[in-house]
Amino acid sequence: MWADATHSSREPRAVGAPAPVVRPTQPSGAATNNWYEKKRLGGLRRFAAAITALNVFGHVWLGFEQAWVVPLVSVATAYAVELLLETVECWSRGRRPRFLGVGFGGFVDFLLSAHISGLAVAMLTFTNENLSAVCFGATAAIASKHVFRAPLPGGGTRHFLNPSNFGITATLLTLDWVGMVPPYQFTENLGRLGDFLLPCVIICLGSLLNTLFTERLPLIFAWLFGFVAQAVIRTSLEGTMLSGALLPMSGVAFILFTFYMVTDPATTPTSPRGQVAFGLSVALTYGLLVANHVVYTLFVALTLVTAARGVLLHVAAWVAARRPVAVEALPTT
C-alpha cells in the first residue's frame, strides 16, 4: 500500500545534491482491520442473530404475511451469489477466496452480510407467490457490493451502497407489482401490551448494538432530528397536519430502518461530524421526495444519499491522486 507513496522523483538532479526523501504517513489499513475484527464483525454477528430471531418469531407468532419458503429462498440466493461473485473476483485477480482456509467459523462470518441482506429483502418486501422477485432482490443486494465500490484513503476499495436497502429499492422500483409488507404484520397477533413492548425491545437492542459496535448514535440522533424538522417545515409550507407527517415514526418498520438499516457501518461515515451530515442528508432527501409524491421514500432516500456519498469518495480519491507529493530533503553532511 505504501509503494506508490515512497516512489522517488524521476527528475534529474545535480551530482552531490541531497536526495529527496518522502516521509509517508501510516496508512489506515491496520486501524481498519482492528475496527473490523472488534467492532463491525461483532456487530454483524449480533445483527444476524437478531434478524434471524425476528424472522422466526415473526412467522411463528407475530403474523408475517410471507410464506415460510420466502426467507429460505432469499437467503439461499444471497449465499449463492456471494460465493459465486467472490470466486469470480478472486479468480480474475489471482488470489484465494476469503471463505477458503478459514475454518467453519470463518466461513460463517463470510456469509453474515449475505445472510442479513437475504432476510431483510424477504422480510420487508411482499412478492405474493412469486419467488423470482425475492431472488432478484437478494441478487441485486449482493451484486451491489461487488459492482458499486469506492477507493479508500489507505488503499483498496469498499462498497458504498447499503446492500439490503439497495436490494429492496431495486425490487420495488423495477418490479411494480411488488409492494412493501403491510405494516400490521409486525404486531398483528400481539395484544395492547405487546404492541408497546416489541418496539421497546427493538429500540433497546438497537441502541445497545449501535453504542457498543457500530458507534452510530450521532447518525441516529441526526436522522431523527432531521425527520422531525422536515416534517415541521413541510407541513408548515403545505398547510397539512403535523401529526400525519410524524405518523411513520410510530411504526415498527421505521424503527427497524432507524436502528438497523440507516446505521450500516460499512456504508456510512465514521466521524461524528460525517454521521450527522449523513443523517441530516437522508432526512432532507426524504422530505423532498415526499413533497414530490415519491413512494417507498425511506429506501429511495437512503439509496440516493449513499450513491451521492460514493460519488464524493471517488472525487476525493481523484483529487488526492492529482495532488503533488510533498518531499523533504535530507541535510547534507
Protein Blocks (a to p, Z undefined) as FASTA:
>chain_A
ZZmmmpccfbdcdehiacddddddddfklmmmmmmmmmmmmmmmmmmmmmmmmmmmmmmm
nopabdfklmmmmmmmmmmmmmmmmmmmmmmnopacfkgonajmlmmmmmmmmmmmmmmm
mmmpcehjalklmmmmmmmmmmmmmmmccddfkgpjddfbdfklmmmmmmmmmmmmbccd
dfklmmmmpcfklmmmmmmmmmmmmmmmmmmmnopmmmmmmmmmmmmmmmmmmmmmnopa
fklmmmmmmpmklmmmmmmmmmomklccfblklmmmmmmmmmmmmmmmmmnopahklmmm
mmmmmmmmmmmmmmmmmmmmmpccdddddddZZ
